[in-house]
Amino acid sequence: MRNERHDEMKLFTPANYPALREFLPAYLHQDFMQEYGSAAEAAKAFLADASGDECEDVKDEWRQLRKIFATQPFSEFQGALHKLGSAWRPQSEAALKDFDEILSSSGS
């Protein structure tokens, strides 16, 4: 089991997530709460601002990231967001699920 976790963690390399590395610091920066009110509203703003291809790239990378960290401790996912440039520190899986819904419900 330990080797399995190690192999999964090897899959996370920030350089493999160029769309998230652009989106997260641009919309979930240190002042996102003042600017958007919530991470969910920041995601909605991104989806309204970005091109269809940009939206799809972020959605694809987000799904991939969530899959890689699905069986990891929550703190590992928070650390990954930080490494990708996000100032958002979701406090619960429920907060992430709300964010997931916004990204998956939006048509591009």
Backbone bond lengths (Angstrom), bond angles and torsions (degrees), N, CA, C in turn:
res aa  C-N    CA-C-N  psi(-1)  N-CA   C-N-CA  omega(-1)  CA-C   N-CA-C  phi
1 M - - - 1.451 - - 1.529 110.73 -
2 R 1.312 116.37 -38.80 1.460 120.13 -179.84 1.532 111.27 -61.64
3 N 1.333 117.40 -42.87 1.458 120.38 178.45 1.511 111.50 -64.15
4 E 1.323 117.17 -35.53 1.456 121.37 178.59 1.531 110.23 -62.01
5 R 1.323 117.30 -44.93 1.465 121.35 178.45 1.527 109.99 -63.28
6 H 1.315 116.58 -43.01 1.456 120.99 179.12 1.526 110.50 -60.43
7 D 1.324 117.42 -42.75 1.468 121.16 179.20 1.520 111.08 -64.10
8 E 1.336 117.02 -41.22 1.461 119.65 178.59 1.524 110.84 -62.81
9 M 1.319 117.20 -41.97 1.452 120.68 -177.85 1.527 111.36 -66.99
10 K 1.327 116.63 -29.73 1.464 119.61 176.51 1.519 110.77 -62.61
11 L 1.327 117.05 -26.38 1.459 121.24 -179.14 1.522 112.53 -68.73
12 F 1.327 117.70 -20.14 1.457 120.13 -179.95 1.516 111.10 -91.54
13 T 1.305 113.57 109.54 1.453 122.42 173.67 1.526 105.99 -132.96
14 P 1.335 119.17 116.49 1.459 120.21 -176.76 1.534 114.21 -50.09
15 A 1.310 117.05 -34.89 1.473 119.75 -179.79 1.526 112.76 -61.49
16 N 1.330 117.09 -20.35 1.462 120.65 179.41 1.522 112.71 -82.31
17 Y 1.317 117.29 3.46 1.464 122.23 -177.12 1.534 110.60 -126.96
18 P 1.319 118.10 60.02 1.472 119.77 -175.30 1.529 113.88 -62.61
19 A 1.315 117.94 -35.96 1.465 119.95 -179.62 1.530 110.51 -68.09
20 L 1.322 117.31 -42.82 1.468 119.93 177.36 1.517 111.05 -67.60
21 R 1.327 117.89 -34.06 1.467 120.89 178.85 1.523 111.06 -67.53
22 E 1.322 117.68 -22.49 1.470 120.20 174.02 1.525 110.66 -87.08
23 F 1.332 116.14 -46.37 1.460 121.38 -176.08 1.523 113.61 -65.70
24 L 1.323 117.50 -51.20 1.465 120.35 -172.11 1.527 113.73 -59.47
25 P 1.338 119.75 -51.08 1.468 117.03 -179.82 1.534 113.32 -71.82
26 A 1.332 117.27 -23.05 1.461 120.08 -179.93 1.532 112.00 -76.64
27 Y 1.332 116.77 -35.41 1.463 120.22 -175.85 1.527 113.70 -111.88
28 L 1.302 118.03 -28.53 1.467 120.97 179.68 1.528 109.74 -111.90
29 H 1.323 114.31 49.24 1.471 122.97 179.21 1.531 109.31 -81.14
30 Q 1.322 116.78 -179.04 1.461 120.53 -173.84 1.525 113.79 -62.03
31 D 1.322 118.84 -21.96 1.466 121.90 -179.56 1.526 112.99 -106.65
32 F 1.334 117.86 18.15 1.464 118.94 -175.05 1.527 112.58 -62.71
33 M 1.327 117.74 -32.78 1.470 119.60 179.82 1.538 110.80 -65.06
34 Q 1.323 117.01 -40.12 1.465 119.94 177.77 1.531 110.83 -69.36
35 E 1.323 116.22 -37.71 1.463 120.32 -176.32 1.522 112.74 -78.71
36 Y 1.340 117.17 -42.63 1.462 120.87 -173.34 1.529 114.49 -114.38
37 G 1.324 117.71 -22.44 1.450 120.88 -179.13 1.514 114.24 93.08
38 S 1.329 117.34 -26.56 1.465 121.19 179.54 1.520 109.27 -167.05
39 A 1.323 115.42 164.44 1.466 120.04 175.62 1.519 110.22 -64.66
40 A 1.326 116.35 -36.89 1.462 120.45 179.24 1.527 110.84 -61.42
41 E 1.310 117.16 -43.59 1.466 120.13 179.47 1.529 111.31 -68.68
42 A 1.327 117.10 -33.51 1.467 120.11 175.73 1.527 109.83 -63.99
43 A 1.321 116.60 -41.43 1.474 120.24 178.08 1.518 110.46 -63.51
44 K 1.313 116.93 -41.65 1.475 120.51 177.95 1.523 110.80 -62.04
45 A 1.335 116.64 -41.17 1.471 120.67 178.79 1.522 110.28 -62.88
46 F 1.327 116.41 -43.61 1.470 119.94 177.65 1.524 110.56 -58.65
47 L 1.327 116.77 -48.18 1.461 120.58 -177.36 1.525 111.58 -62.75
48 A 1.323 117.03 -30.87 1.460 120.99 177.36 1.529 111.56 -75.83
49 D 1.327 116.77 -32.45 1.467 122.02 -175.71 1.525 113.93 -85.82
50 A 1.297 117.62 -34.02 1.471 122.57 -168.52 1.525 111.92 -83.92
51 S 1.316 114.18 159.33 1.465 120.35 174.72 1.522 109.01 -72.77
52 G 1.322 116.14 164.79 1.461 120.84 177.98 1.514 112.45 -57.56
53 D 1.331 116.72 -42.25 1.470 120.03 179.30 1.517 111.68 -65.30
54 E 1.331 117.11 -41.85 1.468 120.36 178.47 1.528 110.53 -62.13
55 C 1.321 116.32 -43.30 1.469 120.48 178.49 1.518 110.87 -60.69
56 E 1.317 116.53 -46.52 1.467 120.07 -178.77 1.520 111.54 -63.81
57 D 1.332 116.37 -39.48 1.472 119.52 178.67 1.529 110.96 -62.25
58 V 1.339 116.96 -44.74 1.470 120.54 179.28 1.520 109.89 -64.03
59 K 1.314 117.01 -45.56 1.470 120.53 -179.63 1.521 110.99 -60.08
60 D 1.327 116.62 -45.11 1.469 120.24 -179.81 1.523 111.63 -62.59
61 E 1.322 116.24 -45.92 1.463 119.79 -179.65 1.534 111.05 -67.16
62 W 1.322 117.60 -36.82 1.462 120.79 178.27 1.531 109.85 -63.25
63 R 1.331 116.91 -46.22 1.473 119.99 178.77 1.524 110.46 -60.45
64 Q 1.312 117.12 -42.28 1.468 121.31 179.45 1.534 110.11 -63.13
65 L 1.319 117.05 -45.00 1.457 121.13 179.78 1.527 110.91 -62.57
66 R 1.313 116.88 -44.97 1.469 120.52 179.27 1.529 110.84 -61.62
67 K 1.326 116.26 -38.61 1.464 120.03 -179.81 1.536 110.66 -65.69
68 I 1.309 116.92 -44.85 1.464 121.13 -179.54 1.531 111.31 -60.20
69 F 1.330 116.54 -38.46 1.459 120.33 -175.75 1.530 113.78 -97.78
70 A 1.312 117.66 7.07 1.475 121.46 -175.91 1.522 113.00 -57.63
71 T 1.317 117.60 -34.79 1.464 120.25 -177.49 1.527 112.56 -105.12
72 Q 1.318 116.31 9.11 1.466 120.85 -178.34 1.527 110.15 -95.78
73 P 1.321 117.29 160.97 1.467 120.01 174.46 1.535 110.01 -58.80
74 F 1.317 115.06 145.97 1.462 121.16 -178.55 1.525 111.68 -53.81
75 S 1.312 116.26 -37.86 1.468 120.43 -179.09 1.532 112.19 -62.12
76 E 1.316 117.14 -29.28 1.474 120.41 177.71 1.532 110.24 -65.68
77 F 1.332 116.21 -40.93 1.462 119.60 178.18 1.529 110.46 -66.85
78 Q 1.326 116.61 -41.41 1.465 119.79 176.85 1.530 110.26 -58.22
79 G 1.326 116.80 -41.88 1.460 121.11 178.16 1.515 112.39 -63.74
80 A 1.320 116.56 -37.85 1.465 120.55 178.07 1.525 110.27 -64.35
81 L 1.333 116.76 -42.19 1.472 119.33 177.80 1.519 110.47 -59.60
82 H 1.330 115.80 -42.77 1.464 120.20 178.36 1.527 110.97 -60.41
83 K 1.324 116.64 -44.61 1.471 120.86 -179.83 1.524 111.96 -64.38
84 L 1.332 116.42 -24.79 1.462 120.82 178.49 1.526 112.17 -88.39
85 G 1.334 117.60 0.33 1.459 121.25 174.57 1.510 116.00 100.54
86 S 1.321 117.71 9.29 1.456 120.85 -178.69 1.518 111.47 -85.55
87 A 1.328 115.98 139.41 1.460 121.11 171.49 1.535 110.16 -91.92
88 W 1.319 117.03 -11.55 1.469 121.64 179.03 1.515 109.86 -70.93
89 R 1.324 116.10 129.21 1.456 122.56 175.36 1.526 107.73 -120.91
90 P 1.329 116.88 83.76 1.469 117.88 -179.52 1.519 109.73 -56.11
91 Q 1.320 115.71 140.86 1.454 120.50 -175.02 1.519 113.55 -97.90
92 S 1.329 116.26 -5.44 1.464 118.31 -178.14 1.525 110.43 -156.35
93 E 1.304 114.19 161.41 1.458 120.48 174.73 1.533 109.59 -63.90
94 A 1.325 117.41 -32.22 1.471 121.02 178.68 1.531 110.68 -61.58
95 A 1.320 117.36 -39.39 1.467 120.34 177.80 1.522 110.63 -63.31
96 L 1.318 116.41 -39.44 1.466 119.79 177.86 1.522 111.11 -67.51
97 K 1.319 117.04 -38.50 1.467 119.90 179.49 1.525 111.00 -64.62
98 D 1.332 117.78 -37.63 1.467 120.49 175.41 1.528 110.08 -60.65
99 F 1.309 115.68 -43.29 1.467 121.51 179.27 1.531 109.72 -64.91
100 D 1.333 116.81 -43.06 1.467 121.96 176.59 1.526 110.86 -55.56
101 E 1.324 115.59 -45.49 1.470 120.74 -178.08 1.510 111.98 -62.18
102 I 1.310 116.46 -40.83 1.470 119.78 179.27 1.528 109.64 -63.11
103 L 1.312 116.23 -46.98 1.463 119.01 -179.42 1.525 112.47 -67.06
104 S 1.311 118.10 -34.36 1.460 119.25 -177.40 1.520 112.77 -85.14
105 S 1.331 118.32 -25.05 1.464 119.86 -177.22 1.514 112.61 -83.24
106 S 1.298 117.42 -19.21 1.460 120.53 -177.78 1.508 111.01 -77.36
107 G 1.290 115.05 127.84 1.474 119.67 172.81 1.496 109.29 -89.18
108 S 1.322 117.22 141.11 1.471 120.12 179.71 1.483 109.87 -108.19
